[in-house]
Amino acid sequence: MKVLLTSILCQSGLMTHVHDLLQYLRRHSIPAAAAFRKSDYATPEEAAALKERLAGVEIWEYGEDEELLEIAEAAQCDLLHAHSYLTFNAACAASRRLGIPFIITLHSVYLWGLAYAEPLVQAERIIAVGPAQARFVGPWRKKMVIIPNGIDLDVFRPGTDEEGGEGDEITVLWYGRVNGRLSRGLRSLDEAAPKLPSFVQVKAVGQADIQLKNIPQVGWVEDPVRELQASHIAFAHGRSLREAMACGSIGMLLGHGYGGMVTRERLKALDYAVDALPQYHLPRATPEVLLRDVLNVVNSGKLAELRAKARSIAEEFFDLEDMGRRTLDVYAAALS
């Protein structure tokens, strides 16, 4: 079995997912290649860096949809797995022409059934990374499975910094890449920051389309592991939250809405989603609530215990190995 993954080159969780899945397949000796549709979502320099991270992977690029058929033939693939919706139609057409199975992964929230009915009909299987992404699949839900994003727990792991205690400096981190309605939780955290004790330092790592007044902000970093390891509490959502918790940072679910501290019980109540998208109807974050929750953690006397618990939750629910195994199950079903 050889798999051809299709996507675009971009600085986002989508690209990280594709990268990690390709690495998983290589580790398990499953031939895989990637075909990227040319787009403006990454500068030439960013695109080059993204491809460099995939050293050893067979990479193709194409401009017109028709070119993907030629790539799939040249790659001699047995299965197409489309990730970016910008590649759905081309992968669907190539699948039909070559008579090979075609899988879709839905990474974002969209009216899929209206915009991409033909690919949804053609796809042997459909994967959604969460319940919100699966919401508008329509009558093709019967061939859909939800497989949340997994992260590499060998890369994202706790560091060796001091745990932080009474009187020691404690780092609260906002981490992510958001815009529009997803950035409103960050606004509330920015308002809460000046009211925290002086030994609690708040920092933002990543990108948002708002101007912060009180929180120092570092732009997007290619390797955020050290920043995450040094943080005691992390406000984030989606893949960013998973990465932070895997590094031993106490996870606080924040985006459009606010889900509070991530616990096993709360994960179950949220159907194991760690997104704070509008579709989940989480309560709106207020500076007062965020301030209260940070102080509760800081003053709990259980900082080390809670950090260890964050890592154990990541090991149980966020492991790339689990995502990879479940994806292979989908491949096997599509090829059977």
C-alpha positions as CSV (number, residue, x, y, z in Angstrom):
1,M,0.0,0.0,0.0
2,K,1.3,3.5,-0.9
3,V,-0.6,6.6,0.2
4,L,-0.6,10.0,-1.5
5,L,-1.6,12.8,0.9
6,T,-2.9,16.0,-0.7
7,S,-2.9,19.4,1.0
8,I,-1.4,22.9,0.8
9,L,1.7,24.3,2.3
10,C,0.7,26.6,5.2
11,Q,1.7,27.7,8.6
12,S,-1.1,26.0,10.6
13,G,-2.3,23.0,12.4
14,L,-3.3,21.5,9.1
15,M,0.3,21.3,8.0
16,T,1.4,20.0,11.3
17,H,-1.2,17.2,11.1
18,V,0.0,16.2,7.6
19,H,3.7,16.4,8.7
20,D,3.0,14.2,11.7
21,L,0.9,11.7,9.8
22,L,3.7,11.3,7.1
23,Q,6.3,10.8,9.8
24,Y,4.1,8.2,11.5
25,L,3.6,6.3,8.2
26,R,7.4,6.3,7.6
27,R,8.1,5.0,11.1
28,H,5.7,2.1,10.4
29,S,7.3,1.4,7.0
30,I,4.2,2.4,5.0
31,P,5.2,4.1,1.8
32,A,3.7,7.6,1.6
33,A,4.1,10.8,-0.5
34,A,2.6,14.2,-0.5
35,A,1.2,16.4,-3.2
36,F,0.8,20.1,-2.3
37,R,-1.4,22.4,-4.3
38,K,0.3,25.8,-4.8
39,S,-1.3,28.6,-2.9
40,D,-0.6,31.9,-1.2
41,Y,-1.0,30.6,2.3
42,A,2.8,30.5,2.8
43,T,5.6,32.7,1.6
44,P,8.2,31.1,-0.6
45,E,10.6,31.1,2.4
46,E,7.9,29.5,4.6
47,A,7.1,26.9,2.0
48,A,10.8,26.0,1.6
49,A,11.1,25.6,5.4
50,L,8.0,23.4,5.5
51,K,9.3,21.1,2.8
52,E,12.7,20.9,4.5
53,R,11.0,19.5,7.5
54,L,9.7,16.7,5.3
55,A,13.2,15.6,4.3
56,G,13.1,12.1,3.0
57,V,9.4,12.3,2.0
58,E,8.6,12.2,-1.7
59,I,7.0,15.6,-2.4
60,W,5.1,16.9,-5.4
61,E,3.6,20.3,-6.1
62,Y,0.9,21.2,-8.6
63,G,-1.0,24.3,-9.8
64,E,-4.0,23.0,-11.8
65,D,-6.3,20.3,-10.5
66,E,-5.7,18.1,-13.6
67,E,-2.0,17.9,-12.7
68,L,-2.8,15.8,-9.6
69,L,-3.9,12.9,-11.9
70,E,-0.4,12.8,-13.4
71,I,1.2,13.0,-10.0
72,A,-0.9,10.2,-8.6
73,E,0.0,8.0,-11.6
74,A,3.7,8.8,-11.4
75,A,3.7,8.2,-7.6
76,Q,2.0,4.8,-8.2
77,C,-0.2,5.3,-5.2
78,D,-2.9,2.8,-4.1
79,L,-4.9,5.3,-2.0
80,L,-5.5,9.1,-2.0
81,H,-6.0,11.0,1.3
82,A,-7.1,14.6,0.8
83,H,-6.6,17.0,3.7
84,S,-7.0,20.6,2.5
85,Y,-10.5,21.2,1.0
86,L,-8.6,23.0,-1.8
87,T,-7.5,19.6,-3.0
88,F,-10.8,17.7,-2.5
89,N,-12.1,18.1,-6.1
90,A,-8.7,17.2,-7.7
91,A,-8.3,14.1,-5.5
92,C,-11.9,13.1,-6.2
93,A,-11.3,13.3,-10.0
94,A,-8.0,11.5,-9.8
95,S,-9.6,8.7,-7.7
96,R,-12.3,8.2,-10.3
97,R,-10.0,8.2,-13.3
98,L,-7.5,5.8,-11.7
99,G,-10.0,3.6,-9.9
100,I,-8.3,3.9,-6.6
101,P,-9.9,4.7,-3.2
102,F,-10.1,8.2,-1.9
103,I,-10.4,9.4,1.7
104,I,-11.2,12.9,3.0
105,T,-10.2,14.4,6.3
106,L,-12.2,17.4,7.5
107,H,-10.0,19.8,9.5
108,S,-12.3,22.9,9.7
109,V,-15.9,23.7,10.2
110,Y,-17.8,24.2,6.9
111,L,-21.0,23.5,5.1
112,W,-19.4,20.4,3.6
113,G,-22.5,18.8,2.2
114,L,-23.3,22.0,0.2
115,A,-19.9,22.9,-1.1
116,Y,-18.3,19.4,-1.6
117,A,-21.1,17.0,-2.3
118,E,-19.3,15.2,-5.2
119,P,-16.1,14.5,-3.2
120,L,-18.2,13.3,-0.2
121,V,-20.1,10.9,-2.5
122,Q,-16.9,9.6,-4.1
123,A,-14.9,9.2,-0.8
124,E,-14.7,5.7,0.5
125,R,-14.3,7.0,4.0
126,I,-14.5,10.5,5.7
127,I,-12.4,11.4,8.8
128,A,-13.3,14.5,10.9
129,V,-10.9,15.8,13.5
130,G,-13.7,16.7,15.9
131,P,-17.5,16.8,16.4
132,A,-17.8,20.4,15.1
133,Q,-15.9,19.5,11.9
134,A,-18.3,16.5,11.4
135,R,-21.4,18.5,11.9
136,F,-22.3,19.3,8.3
137,V,-21.4,16.1,6.6
138,G,-25.0,15.4,5.9
139,P,-26.2,12.0,4.5
140,W,-22.6,10.7,4.2
141,R,-22.2,10.5,8.0
142,K,-22.5,6.7,7.8
143,K,-19.0,6.5,6.3
144,M,-17.5,9.0,8.7
145,V,-15.3,8.5,11.7
146,I,-14.0,11.1,14.2
147,I,-10.3,10.8,14.8
148,P,-9.0,13.7,16.9
149,N,-5.6,15.2,16.1
150,G,-2.7,13.4,17.7
151,I,0.7,14.8,18.7
152,D,4.2,13.3,19.0
153,L,4.6,12.8,22.7
154,D,8.3,12.2,22.2
155,V,8.7,15.7,20.8
156,F,6.2,17.4,23.1
157,R,7.3,16.3,26.6
158,P,7.9,17.9,30.0
159,G,11.2,19.7,30.6
160,T,13.3,19.8,33.7
161,D,12.4,23.3,35.0
162,E,11.4,24.0,38.6
163,E,7.8,23.3,39.3
164,G,7.0,26.7,40.8
165,G,5.7,27.2,44.3
166,E,4.6,30.0,46.6
167,G,6.8,33.0,46.0
168,D,8.4,31.5,42.9
169,E,7.7,32.9,39.5
170,I,4.9,31.1,37.7
171,T,4.4,31.4,33.9
172,V,0.9,31.6,32.4
173,L,1.0,31.2,28.6
174,W,-1.4,31.9,25.9
175,Y,-0.5,29.8,22.9
176,G,-2.0,29.5,19.5
177,R,-2.8,31.0,16.1
178,V,-6.3,32.5,16.0
179,N,-8.3,35.2,14.4
180,G,-11.8,36.6,14.3
181,R,-14.2,35.2,16.9
182,L,-11.6,32.7,18.2
183,S,-9.5,35.6,19.6
184,R,-12.1,37.0,21.9
185,G,-10.9,34.8,24.8
186,L,-7.4,36.2,24.5
187,R,-8.9,39.7,24.9
188,S,-10.3,38.7,28.3
189,L,-7.0,37.2,29.3
190,D,-5.3,40.4,28.4
191,E,-7.7,42.3,30.6
192,A,-7.1,40.0,33.5
193,A,-3.3,40.0,33.3
194,P,-2.6,43.2,35.2
195,K,-4.7,42.0,38.2
196,L,-2.5,38.9,38.8
197,P,0.2,38.9,41.5
198,S,3.7,40.1,40.4
199,F,5.1,36.6,40.6
200,V,2.6,35.4,38.0
201,Q,3.9,36.3,34.6
202,V,1.7,36.1,31.5
203,K,3.1,35.7,28.0
204,A,1.6,35.1,24.6
205,V,3.3,32.8,22.0
206,G,1.8,32.7,18.6
207,Q,-0.4,34.9,16.4
208,A,-3.7,36.7,16.8
209,D,-5.4,39.5,14.9
210,I,-5.7,41.7,18.0
211,Q,-3.4,44.2,19.6
212,L,-2.5,43.1,23.2
213,K,-2.2,45.9,25.8
214,N,-0.9,44.0,28.8
215,I,0.6,40.7,27.7
216,P,4.0,40.6,25.9
217,Q,3.7,38.7,22.7
218,V,6.2,36.5,20.9
219,G,5.2,35.7,17.3
220,W,4.8,32.2,15.9
221,V,7.9,30.1,16.7
222,E,8.8,27.0,14.6
223,D,9.9,25.0,17.7
224,P,7.7,26.0,20.7
225,V,8.7,23.1,22.9
226,R,10.9,25.1,25.3
227,E,8.3,27.8,25.7
228,L,5.7,25.2,26.5
229,Q,7.9,23.3,28.9
230,A,8.6,26.5,30.8
231,S,4.9,27.3,31.2
232,H,3.0,26.2,34.3
233,I,-0.5,27.1,33.0
234,A,-1.5,27.3,29.3
235,F,-4.6,28.9,27.8
236,A,-5.2,27.5,24.3
237,H,-7.4,25.3,22.2
238,G,-7.1,22.6,19.6
239,R,-3.7,21.2,18.7
240,S,-2.0,24.0,20.7
241,L,-3.7,22.9,23.9
242,R,-2.7,19.3,23.3
243,E,0.9,20.3,22.7
244,A,1.0,22.5,25.9
245,M,-0.5,19.7,28.1
246,A,1.9,17.1,26.7
247,C,4.8,19.4,27.8
248,G,3.4,19.4,31.4
249,S,1.5,22.7,31.3
250,I,-1.9,22.8,33.0
251,G,-4.4,23.2,30.1
252,M,-7.1,25.8,30.2
253,L,-9.5,25.6,27.2
254,L,-9.9,29.1,25.7
255,G,-10.9,30.4,22.3
256,H,-14.3,31.7,21.3
257,G,-15.6,30.3,24.6
258,Y,-14.1,29.1,27.8
259,G,-14.0,25.5,29.0
260,G,-11.9,25.9,32.1
261,M,-9.2,23.4,33.2
262,V,-9.0,20.3,31.1
263,T,-9.7,17.2,33.2
264,R,-10.8,13.7,32.2
265,E,-14.3,14.4,33.4
266,R,-14.5,17.6,31.4
267,L,-13.1,15.9,28.3
268,K,-15.9,13.3,28.6
269,A,-18.5,16.1,29.0
270,L,-17.2,17.8,25.8
271,D,-17.2,14.6,23.8
272,Y,-13.4,14.6,24.0
273,A,-13.1,17.8,22.0
274,V,-10.4,20.3,23.1
275,D,-11.6,23.0,20.6
276,A,-13.2,26.2,21.8
277,L,-15.0,26.9,18.5
278,P,-18.3,28.8,18.5
279,Q,-20.1,25.5,17.6
280,Y,-19.5,24.1,21.0
281,H,-21.4,26.9,22.7
282,L,-19.0,27.2,25.6
283,P,-19.5,30.1,28.1
284,R,-17.9,33.4,27.2
285,A,-14.7,34.1,29.1
286,T,-14.6,37.1,31.3
287,P,-11.5,38.6,32.9
288,E,-13.0,38.0,36.4
289,V,-13.5,34.2,35.7
290,L,-10.0,33.8,34.2
291,L,-8.4,35.7,37.1
292,R,-10.3,33.5,39.6
293,D,-9.3,30.3,37.8
294,V,-5.6,31.2,37.6
295,L,-5.5,32.2,41.2
296,N,-7.2,28.9,42.2
297,V,-4.5,26.9,40.5
298,V,-1.7,29.1,41.8
299,N,-2.9,29.0,45.4
300,S,-3.9,25.3,45.3
301,G,-0.6,24.0,46.5
302,K,-0.9,21.3,43.8
303,L,0.9,22.8,40.9
304,A,3.3,19.9,40.4
305,E,0.5,17.4,40.7
306,L,-1.7,19.2,38.2
307,R,1.2,19.5,35.7
308,A,1.8,15.8,36.0
309,K,-1.9,15.1,35.5
310,A,-1.9,17.3,32.3
311,R,0.9,15.1,30.9
312,S,-1.0,11.9,31.8
313,I,-4.1,13.2,30.1
314,A,-2.1,13.9,27.0
315,E,-0.7,10.4,27.0
316,E,-4.1,8.9,27.4
317,F,-6.0,11.0,24.8
318,F,-3.7,13.0,22.5
319,D,-1.1,10.4,21.3
320,L,0.0,10.5,17.7
321,E,0.3,6.7,17.8
322,D,-3.4,6.4,18.5
323,M,-4.3,8.8,15.7
324,G,-2.0,6.9,13.4
325,R,-3.4,3.4,14.2
326,R,-7.0,4.6,13.8
327,T,-6.1,6.2,10.5
328,L,-4.5,2.9,9.3
329,D,-7.8,1.2,10.2
330,V,-9.6,3.6,7.9
331,Y,-7.0,2.9,5.1
332,A,-7.6,-0.8,5.5
333,A,-11.4,-0.4,5.3
334,A,-11.1,1.8,2.2
335,L,-8.9,-0.7,0.5
336,S,-10.9,-3.8,1.4
